[in-house]
Amino acid sequence: MIPTPERRAFEAFVGESSTRLVRTAYLLCGDRGHAEDLVQTALLRTARHWRAARRQPHAYARAVVVNLAKDRWRALDRRVPEVSLAASVDLATACDGTADLLDRHAMVAAFAGLPEGQRTVLVLRFFEDLSVEDTAKAIGCTTGTVKSQTSRALVALRAILDTKETSHAH
């Protein structure tokens, strides 16, 4: 149990960070329900280790979310693929409301087409706005790997989006 002053700090952190963590988790796993589950587990783990996490709680919780997403991908690789029941997803909470819904849908679908490592790097670099060094630290790799994964991911993302634009134009 977290002592009362520390509990208040943790509760403030949860209030400030939950939406951002859910967005990150959603972009990593592509499912709102799973994203919320990942964040809930990450917040529980962060609370359990609050004395260590309180120095950089967002970085700590984000690293837990990334690791939980990796664990989920590994588990999914060993299972029969899931089939979504909903044809459309409420993407309004995944991205800020400035883009057109169809553009957001295309972007989320394109993200889903990327390999997990590339998706993770793009989410951390561009949605979490982490530096190359912080991204490398968050996923436990070298800065060179982050740079090469980012480059490959952007090329792949452009190709996926260009293909979708071409197919919609015809």
HELIX and SHEET records of a PDB file:
HELIX    1   1 THR A    4  CYS A   29  1                                  26    
HELIX    2   2 ARG A   32  ARG A   48  1                                  17    
HELIX    3   3 TRP A   50  ALA A   53  1                                   4    
HELIX    4   4 PRO A   57  ASP A   77  1                                  21    
HELIX    5   5 LEU A   91  THR A   93  5                                   3    
HELIX    6   6 LEU A  101  ALA A  112  1                                  12    
HELIX    7   7 GLU A  116  LEU A  122  1                                   7    
HELIX    8   8 VAL A  123  PHE A  127  3                                   5    
HELIX    9   9 VAL A  132  ILE A  139  1                                   8    
HELIX   10  10 THR A  143  ALA A  169  1                                  27    
END                                                                             
